[in-house]
Amino acid sequence: MMNAMVSHPGPASRSETLSLATHDGRWDAVVRRDRAADGSFFYSVKTTGVYCRPSCGSRQPRRENVEFHTTVGEAERAGFRPCKRCHPDESAWTERHAAAVAKACRMIEEADEMPSLDDLADGVGMSRFHFHRVFKKLTGVTPKAYADAHRAGRVQHQLTQATTVTEAIYGAGFQSNGRFYATSSKMLGMTPTAFRKGGRGTSIRFAVGECWLGSVLVAATDKGVCAVLFGDNPELLVRDLQDRFPQAQFVGGDLDFESMVAKVIGHVEAPEQSLDLPLDVRGSAFQKRVWQALREIPPGSTASYATVAQRIGQPKAVRAVAQACASNAIAVAIPCHRVVRTDGSLSGYRWGVERKRALLEREREREAAS
């Protein structure tokens, strides 16, 4: 196990205190090439006649030559043309694609049976191939995978509400027991009866280690890691795990499992190292889409809640994205700490805002040194 003194992060950086509503805040975002600011505004350069996204990788212009614009239309009416490197004019297409994906998600969620790919594509006015590509790009999963995750969420809800497993099966939209049981273990990570009993019959291995952020608990079923929790009190972390799976059988980790804990701690210590571990992710279809989008944010980078909402095809679901981040029980492997407010400031983190700030600063320092 790795042990280290808990570091005390310094004062908030300048980028965390400047608002994107001010010119100083916007210029600061341009200097940092802040991807989280993309879509919030655009900037133009008088000497080149082009306008760009805040994250554009082109050579940094002189401040006196820069103007700021709220929309693409505003920049073009001022006589500027889109940059060929960052393609800021493609944001309109992104919005249309996001709207189409959101409509397809609603079609899937409201249907008793999974709509065919052709029906979904026709419903949003796209070709079959183009729709499949756009849907996967924005959500991180295929339409079928999304439908499976949504149905899993319905099953989980029904299993907690219905009187019997059979009642839950039909309440979730399955037309036969056979079709449900063929996929139930994959959907739930356990048998439906065990799920109804709070994980009874499920074996969960766990171990608690120490790192520079304090105590860290790692737990896993035979499907993969189901929890990574931070805290100051190991006993409270174990109690939190037990509350999540009140009827599960808990087993102390052996040497092989402790190597998994070491990988997690190693990733916290050096976030540029990949954390290639199987995950047992449990949540609603929407939560899984959000968590998949979080896993695509690279170390050292951040994204706003609004940006994540756009990436999953539901630009108006900003509050729901924030709730999904708060519900995440697998820290660092699903990096909800990389999601910030639109102005770049830090919001809540279930394991403490100071840990969130420390994680981000560690990642940025390691990225800068690499």
Contacts in CASP RR format, 6 or more apart in sequence:
PFRMAT RR
TARGET T0000
AUTHOR 0000-0000-0000
METHOD contacts of the structure
MODEL  1
MMNAMVSHPGPASRSETLSLATHDGRWDAVVRRDRAADGSFFYSVKTTGV
YCRPSCGSRQPRRENVEFHTTVGEAERAGFRPCKRCHPDESAWTERHAAA
VAKACRMIEEADEMPSLDDLADGVGMSRFHFHRVFKKLTGVTPKAYADAH
RAGRVQHQLTQATTVTEAIYGAGFQSNGRFYATSSKMLGMTPTAFRKGGR
GTSIRFAVGECWLGSVLVAATDKGVCAVLFGDNPELLVRDLQDRFPQAQF
VGGDLDFESMVAKVIGHVEAPEQSLDLPLDVRGSAFQKRVWQALREIPPG
STASYATVAQRIGQPKAVRAVAQACASNAIAVAIPCHRVVRTDGSLSGYR
WGVERKRALLEREREREAAS
1 209 0 8 1.000
1 210 0 8 1.000
1 258 0 8 1.000
1 261 0 8 1.000
1 262 0 8 1.000
1 265 0 8 1.000
2 210 0 8 1.000
2 211 0 8 1.000
2 262 0 8 1.000
2 265 0 8 1.000
2 266 0 8 1.000
2 269 0 8 1.000
3 210 0 8 1.000
3 211 0 8 1.000
4 210 0 8 1.000
4 211 0 8 1.000
4 212 0 8 1.000
4 269 0 8 1.000
5 212 0 8 1.000
6 212 0 8 1.000
6 213 0 8 1.000
6 214 0 8 1.000
7 212 0 8 1.000
7 358 0 8 1.000
9 354 0 8 1.000
9 357 0 8 1.000
9 358 0 8 1.000
9 361 0 8 1.000
10 361 0 8 1.000
12 345 0 8 1.000
12 346 0 8 1.000
12 357 0 8 1.000
13 361 0 8 1.000
14 28 0 8 1.000
15 28 0 8 1.000
15 29 0 8 1.000
15 32 0 8 1.000
15 34 0 8 1.000
15 344 0 8 1.000
16 344 0 8 1.000
16 345 0 8 1.000
16 346 0 8 1.000
17 345 0 8 1.000
18 24 0 8 1.000
18 25 0 8 1.000
18 28 0 8 1.000
18 343 0 8 1.000
19 25 0 8 1.000
19 343 0 8 1.000
20 26 0 8 1.000
20 29 0 8 1.000
20 37 0 8 1.000
20 40 0 8 1.000
20 41 0 8 1.000
20 342 0 8 1.000
20 343 0 8 1.000
20 344 0 8 1.000
21 343 0 8 1.000
23 68 0 8 1.000
26 37 0 8 1.000
26 41 0 8 1.000
26 43 0 8 1.000
26 54 0 8 1.000
26 68 0 8 1.000
27 63 0 8 1.000
27 66 0 8 1.000
29 37 0 8 1.000
29 40 0 8 1.000
29 54 0 8 1.000
30 43 0 8 1.000
30 54 0 8 1.000
30 60 0 8 1.000
30 66 0 8 1.000
31 60 0 8 1.000
33 54 0 8 1.000
33 55 0 8 1.000
33 56 0 8 1.000
33 57 0 8 1.000
34 54 0 8 1.000
34 55 0 8 1.000
34 302 0 8 1.000
34 344 0 8 1.000
35 54 0 8 1.000
35 55 0 8 1.000
35 301 0 8 1.000
35 302 0 8 1.000
35 303 0 8 1.000
35 307 0 8 1.000
36 302 0 8 1.000
36 303 0 8 1.000
36 304 0 8 1.000
36 307 0 8 1.000
36 340 0 8 1.000
36 342 0 8 1.000
36 344 0 8 1.000
37 54 0 8 1.000
37 55 0 8 1.000
37 342 0 8 1.000
37 344 0 8 1.000
38 53 0 8 1.000
38 54 0 8 1.000
38 55 0 8 1.000
38 91 0 8 1.000
38 307 0 8 1.000
39 53 0 8 1.000
39 54 0 8 1.000
39 91 0 8 1.000
40 54 0 8 1.000
40 342 0 8 1.000
41 54 0 8 1.000
41 68 0 8 1.000
41 69 0 8 1.000
41 70 0 8 1.000
42 51 0 8 1.000
42 52 0 8 1.000
42 53 0 8 1.000
42 54 0 8 1.000
42 68 0 8 1.000
42 69 0 8 1.000
42 70 0 8 1.000
42 71 0 8 1.000
42 72 0 8 1.000
42 74 0 8 1.000
42 75 0 8 1.000
42 88 0 8 1.000
43 51 0 8 1.000
43 52 0 8 1.000
43 54 0 8 1.000
43 66 0 8 1.000
43 67 0 8 1.000
43 68 0 8 1.000
43 69 0 8 1.000
44 50 0 8 1.000
44 51 0 8 1.000
44 52 0 8 1.000
44 66 0 8 1.000
44 67 0 8 1.000
44 68 0 8 1.000
44 69 0 8 1.000
44 75 0 8 1.000
44 78 0 8 1.000
44 80 0 8 1.000
45 51 0 8 1.000
45 52 0 8 1.000
45 61 0 8 1.000
45 65 0 8 1.000
45 66 0 8 1.000
46 65 0 8 1.000
46 66 0 8 1.000
46 67 0 8 1.000
47 61 0 8 1.000
47 62 0 8 1.000
47 65 0 8 1.000
48 61 0 8 1.000
49 79 0 8 1.000
49 80 0 8 1.000
49 81 0 8 1.000
50 80 0 8 1.000
50 81 0 8 1.000
50 82 0 8 1.000
50 83 0 8 1.000
50 84 0 8 1.000
51 69 0 8 1.000
51 72 0 8 1.000
51 75 0 8 1.000
51 76 0 8 1.000
51 80 0 8 1.000
51 81 0 8 1.000
51 82 0 8 1.000
51 83 0 8 1.000
51 88 0 8 1.000
52 58 0 8 1.000
52 83 0 8 1.000
52 85 0 8 1.000
52 86 0 8 1.000
52 88 0 8 1.000
53 83 0 8 1.000
53 86 0 8 1.000
53 88 0 8 1.000
55 86 0 8 1.000
56 83 0 8 1.000
56 85 0 8 1.000
56 86 0 8 1.000
56 88 0 8 1.000
57 85 0 8 1.000
57 86 0 8 1.000
58 83 0 8 1.000
58 85 0 8 1.000
58 86 0 8 1.000
67 78 0 8 1.000
69 75 0 8 1.000
69 78 0 8 1.000
69 80 0 8 1.000
72 82 0 8 1.000
72 88 0 8 1.000
72 89 0 8 1.000
72 91 0 8 1.000
72 92 0 8 1.000
75 88 0 8 1.000
76 82 0 8 1.000
76 89 0 8 1.000
82 88 0 8 1.000
82 89 0 8 1.000
94 310 0 8 1.000
95 310 0 8 1.000
95 315 0 8 1.000
97 134 0 8 1.000
97 137 0 8 1.000
97 138 0 8 1.000
97 313 0 8 1.000
98 138 0 8 1.000
98 310 0 8 1.000
98 313 0 8 1.000
98 314 0 8 1.000
98 315 0 8 1.000
99 313 0 8 1.000
99 315 0 8 1.000
100 124 0 8 1.000
100 125 0 8 1.000
100 126 0 8 1.000
100 131 0 8 1.000
100 134 0 8 1.000
101 124 0 8 1.000
101 134 0 8 1.000
101 135 0 8 1.000
101 138 0 8 1.000
101 139 0 8 1.000
101 312 0 8 1.000
101 313 0 8 1.000
101 314 0 8 1.000
102 313 0 8 1.000
102 314 0 8 1.000
102 315 0 8 1.000
103 123 0 8 1.000
103 124 0 8 1.000
104 120 0 8 1.000
104 123 0 8 1.000
104 124 0 8 1.000
104 131 0 8 1.000
104 135 0 8 1.000
104 143 0 8 1.000
105 139 0 8 1.000
105 146 0 8 1.000
105 313 0 8 1.000
105 314 0 8 1.000
107 115 0 8 1.000
107 119 0 8 1.000
107 120 0 8 1.000
107 123 0 8 1.000
108 114 0 8 1.000
108 115 0 8 1.000
108 120 0 8 1.000
108 143 0 8 1.000
108 146 0 8 1.000
108 147 0 8 1.000
108 150 0 8 1.000
109 150 0 8 1.000
109 285 0 8 1.000
112 173 0 8 1.000
113 175 0 8 1.000
114 144 0 8 1.000
114 147 0 8 1.000
114 151 0 8 1.000
117 128 0 8 1.000
117 131 0 8 1.000
117 132 0 8 1.000
117 143 0 8 1.000
118 128 0 8 1.000
120 131 0 8 1.000
120 135 0 8 1.000
120 143 0 8 1.000
121 127 0 8 1.000
121 128 0 8 1.000
121 130 0 8 1.000
121 131 0 8 1.000
121 132 0 8 1.000
124 131 0 8 1.000
125 131 0 8 1.000
126 134 0 8 1.000
131 143 0 8 1.000
132 142 0 8 1.000
132 143 0 8 1.000
135 142 0 8 1.000
135 143 0 8 1.000
135 146 0 8 1.000
136 142 0 8 1.000
138 311 0 8 1.000
138 312 0 8 1.000
138 313 0 8 1.000
139 146 0 8 1.000
139 289 0 8 1.000
139 292 0 8 1.000
139 293 0 8 1.000
139 311 0 8 1.000
139 312 0 8 1.000
139 313 0 8 1.000
140 289 0 8 1.000
140 292 0 8 1.000
140 293 0 8 1.000
140 296 0 8 1.000
141 149 0 8 1.000
141 288 0 8 1.000
141 289 0 8 1.000
141 292 0 8 1.000
146 285 0 8 1.000
146 289 0 8 1.000
148 183 0 8 1.000
148 187 0 8 1.000
149 284 0 8 1.000
149 285 0 8 1.000
149 288 0 8 1.000
149 289 0 8 1.000
150 284 0 8 1.000
150 285 0 8 1.000
151 172 0 8 1.000
151 173 0 8 1.000
151 187 0 8 1.000
151 285 0 8 1.000
152 187 0 8 1.000
152 188 0 8 1.000
152 283 0 8 1.000
152 285 0 8 1.000
153 187 0 8 1.000
153 283 0 8 1.000
153 284 0 8 1.000
153 285 0 8 1.000
154 171 0 8 1.000
154 172 0 8 1.000
154 173 0 8 1.000
155 168 0 8 1.000
155 169 0 8 1.000
155 172 0 8 1.000
155 180 0 8 1.000
155 184 0 8 1.000
155 187 0 8 1.000
155 188 0 8 1.000
155 192 0 8 1.000
156 188 0 8 1.000
156 195 0 8 1.000
156 282 0 8 1.000
156 283 0 8 1.000
156 284 0 8 1.000
157 172 0 8 1.000
158 167 0 8 1.000
158 168 0 8 1.000
158 169 0 8 1.000
158 171 0 8 1.000
158 172 0 8 1.000
159 165 0 8 1.000
159 168 0 8 1.000
159 188 0 8 1.000
159 192 0 8 1.000
159 195 0 8 1.000
159 196 0 8 1.000
160 196 0 8 1.000
161 168 0 8 1.000
162 168 0 8 1.000
162 171 0 8 1.000
165 192 0 8 1.000
165 193 0 8 1.000
165 196 0 8 1.000
166 177 0 8 1.000
168 192 0 8 1.000
168 196 0 8 1.000
169 177 0 8 1.000
169 180 0 8 1.000
169 192 0 8 1.000
172 180 0 8 1.000
174 180 0 8 1.000
180 192 0 8 1.000
184 191 0 8 1.000
184 192 0 8 1.000
185 191 0 8 1.000
188 195 0 8 1.000
188 282 0 8 1.000
189 195 0 8 1.000
189 221 0 8 1.000
189 223 0 8 1.000
189 280 0 8 1.000
189 282 0 8 1.000
190 199 0 8 1.000
190 201 0 8 1.000
190 202 0 8 1.000
190 221 0 8 1.000
194 200 0 8 1.000
194 201 0 8 1.000
194 202 0 8 1.000
194 247 0 8 1.000
197 247 0 8 1.000
198 245 0 8 1.000
198 246 0 8 1.000
198 247 0 8 1.000
198 248 0 8 1.000
199 245 0 8 1.000
199 246 0 8 1.000
199 247 0 8 1.000
199 248 0 8 1.000
200 247 0 8 1.000
200 248 0 8 1.000
201 247 0 8 1.000
201 248 0 8 1.000
201 249 0 8 1.000
202 221 0 8 1.000
202 245 0 8 1.000
202 247 0 8 1.000
202 248 0 8 1.000
202 249 0 8 1.000
203 221 0 8 1.000
203 222 0 8 1.000
203 248 0 8 1.000
203 249 0 8 1.000
203 251 0 8 1.000
204 219 0 8 1.000
204 220 0 8 1.000
204 221 0 8 1.000
204 226 0 8 1.000
204 241 0 8 1.000
204 245 0 8 1.000
204 248 0 8 1.000
204 249 0 8 1.000
204 250 0 8 1.000
204 251 0 8 1.000
205 219 0 8 1.000
205 220 0 8 1.000
205 250 0 8 1.000
205 251 0 8 1.000
205 252 0 8 1.000
205 253 0 8 1.000
205 254 0 8 1.000
205 257 0 8 1.000
206 217 0 8 1.000
206 218 0 8 1.000
206 219 0 8 1.000
206 220 0 8 1.000
206 227 0 8 1.000
206 238 0 8 1.000
206 241 0 8 1.000
206 250 0 8 1.000
206 251 0 8 1.000
206 252 0 8 1.000
206 253 0 8 1.000
207 217 0 8 1.000
207 218 0 8 1.000
207 252 0 8 1.000
207 253 0 8 1.000
207 257 0 8 1.000
207 258 0 8 1.000
207 261 0 8 1.000
208 215 0 8 1.000
208 216 0 8 1.000
208 217 0 8 1.000
208 218 0 8 1.000
208 234 0 8 1.000
208 237 0 8 1.000
208 238 0 8 1.000
209 215 0 8 1.000
209 216 0 8 1.000
209 217 0 8 1.000
209 218 0 8 1.000
209 234 0 8 1.000
209 261 0 8 1.000
209 265 0 8 1.000
210 216 0 8 1.000
211 265 0 8 1.000
211 266 0 8 1.000
211 268 0 8 1.000
211 269 0 8 1.000
212 268 0 8 1.000
212 269 0 8 1.000
213 230 0 8 1.000
213 231 0 8 1.000
213 268 0 8 1.000
213 355 0 8 1.000
213 358 0 8 1.000
213 359 0 8 1.000
214 230 0 8 1.000
214 231 0 8 1.000
214 232 0 8 1.000
215 230 0 8 1.000
215 231 0 8 1.000
215 232 0 8 1.000
215 233 0 8 1.000
215 234 0 8 1.000
215 237 0 8 1.000
216 228 0 8 1.000
216 229 0 8 1.000
216 230 0 8 1.000
216 231 0 8 1.000
216 237 0 8 1.000
216 261 0 8 1.000
216 264 0 8 1.000
216 265 0 8 1.000
216 268 0 8 1.000
216 331 0 8 1.000
217 227 0 8 1.000
217 228 0 8 1.000
217 229 0 8 1.000
217 234 0 8 1.000
217 237 0 8 1.000
217 238 0 8 1.000
217 240 0 8 1.000
217 241 0 8 1.000
218 225 0 8 1.000
218 227 0 8 1.000
218 228 0 8 1.000
218 260 0 8 1.000
218 261 0 8 1.000
218 264 0 8 1.000
219 225 0 8 1.000
219 226 0 8 1.000
219 227 0 8 1.000
219 228 0 8 1.000
219 229 0 8 1.000
219 241 0 8 1.000
220 226 0 8 1.000
220 257 0 8 1.000
220 260 0 8 1.000
220 280 0 8 1.000
221 280 0 8 1.000
223 278 0 8 1.000
223 280 0 8 1.000
224 277 0 8 1.000
224 278 0 8 1.000
224 279 0 8 1.000
224 280 0 8 1.000
225 260 0 8 1.000
225 264 0 8 1.000
225 277 0 8 1.000
225 278 0 8 1.000
225 279 0 8 1.000
225 280 0 8 1.000
225 330 0 8 1.000
225 333 0 8 1.000
226 279 0 8 1.000
226 280 0 8 1.000
226 282 0 8 1.000
226 329 0 8 1.000
226 330 0 8 1.000
227 241 0 8 1.000
227 244 0 8 1.000
227 329 0 8 1.000
227 330 0 8 1.000
228 264 0 8 1.000
228 329 0 8 1.000
228 330 0 8 1.000
228 331 0 8 1.000
228 332 0 8 1.000
228 333 0 8 1.000
229 237 0 8 1.000
229 240 0 8 1.000
229 241 0 8 1.000
229 329 0 8 1.000
229 331 0 8 1.000
229 351 0 8 1.000
230 237 0 8 1.000
230 331 0 8 1.000
230 351 0 8 1.000
230 355 0 8 1.000
231 237 0 8 1.000
231 351 0 8 1.000
241 250 0 8 1.000
242 250 0 8 1.000
244 329 0 8 1.000
260 277 0 8 1.000
263 275 0 8 1.000
263 277 0 8 1.000
264 275 0 8 1.000
264 277 0 8 1.000
264 332 0 8 1.000
264 333 0 8 1.000
266 273 0 8 1.000
267 273 0 8 1.000
267 274 0 8 1.000
267 275 0 8 1.000
267 332 0 8 1.000
267 333 0 8 1.000
268 332 0 8 1.000
268 359 0 8 1.000
270 366 0 8 1.000
271 299 0 8 1.000
271 300 0 8 1.000
271 332 0 8 1.000
271 359 0 8 1.000
271 362 0 8 1.000
271 363 0 8 1.000
271 366 0 8 1.000
272 299 0 8 1.000
272 363 0 8 1.000
272 366 0 8 1.000
272 367 0 8 1.000
272 370 0 8 1.000
275 332 0 8 1.000
275 333 0 8 1.000
277 333 0 8 1.000
279 330 0 8 1.000
279 333 0 8 1.000
279 334 0 8 1.000
281 288 0 8 1.000
281 291 0 8 1.000
281 330 0 8 1.000
281 334 0 8 1.000
283 327 0 8 1.000
286 312 0 8 1.000
286 314 0 8 1.000
286 317 0 8 1.000
286 320 0 8 1.000
286 324 0 8 1.000
287 324 0 8 1.000
287 327 0 8 1.000
287 328 0 8 1.000
289 312 0 8 1.000
290 308 0 8 1.000
290 312 0 8 1.000
290 320 0 8 1.000
290 321 0 8 1.000
290 324 0 8 1.000
290 325 0 8 1.000
291 324 0 8 1.000
291 328 0 8 1.000
291 330 0 8 1.000
291 334 0 8 1.000
291 336 0 8 1.000
293 308 0 8 1.000
293 311 0 8 1.000
293 312 0 8 1.000
294 308 0 8 1.000
294 325 0 8 1.000
294 328 0 8 1.000
294 334 0 8 1.000
294 335 0 8 1.000
294 336 0 8 1.000
294 338 0 8 1.000
294 339 0 8 1.000
295 333 0 8 1.000
295 334 0 8 1.000
295 335 0 8 1.000
296 311 0 8 1.000
297 303 0 8 1.000
297 335 0 8 1.000
297 338 0 8 1.000
297 339 0 8 1.000
299 335 0 8 1.000
299 363 0 8 1.000
299 366 0 8 1.000
299 367 0 8 1.000
300 338 0 8 1.000
300 360 0 8 1.000
300 363 0 8 1.000
300 364 0 8 1.000
300 366 0 8 1.000
300 367 0 8 1.000
301 338 0 8 1.000
302 338 0 8 1.000
302 339 0 8 1.000
302 340 0 8 1.000
302 344 0 8 1.000
302 360 0 8 1.000
303 311 0 8 1.000
303 338 0 8 1.000
303 339 0 8 1.000
303 340 0 8 1.000
304 339 0 8 1.000
304 340 0 8 1.000
304 341 0 8 1.000
304 342 0 8 1.000
304 344 0 8 1.000
305 318 0 8 1.000
305 321 0 8 1.000
305 322 0 8 1.000
305 325 0 8 1.000
305 339 0 8 1.000
305 340 0 8 1.000
305 341 0 8 1.000
305 342 0 8 1.000
305 347 0 8 1.000
306 315 0 8 1.000
306 318 0 8 1.000
306 342 0 8 1.000
308 321 0 8 1.000
308 339 0 8 1.000
309 315 0 8 1.000
309 316 0 8 1.000
309 317 0 8 1.000
309 318 0 8 1.000
309 320 0 8 1.000
309 321 0 8 1.000
312 321 0 8 1.000
314 320 0 8 1.000
321 339 0 8 1.000
322 339 0 8 1.000
322 347 0 8 1.000
325 336 0 8 1.000
325 339 0 8 1.000
326 336 0 8 1.000
326 348 0 8 1.000
326 350 0 8 1.000
328 334 0 8 1.000
328 336 0 8 1.000
328 350 0 8 1.000
331 337 0 8 1.000
331 351 0 8 1.000
332 359 0 8 1.000
336 349 0 8 1.000
337 349 0 8 1.000
337 355 0 8 1.000
337 356 0 8 1.000
337 359 0 8 1.000
337 360 0 8 1.000
338 360 0 8 1.000
338 363 0 8 1.000
339 347 0 8 1.000
340 346 0 8 1.000
340 347 0 8 1.000
341 347 0 8 1.000
346 353 0 8 1.000
346 356 0 8 1.000
346 357 0 8 1.000
346 360 0 8 1.000
347 353 0 8 1.000
348 356 0 8 1.000
349 355 0 8 1.000
349 356 0 8 1.000
END
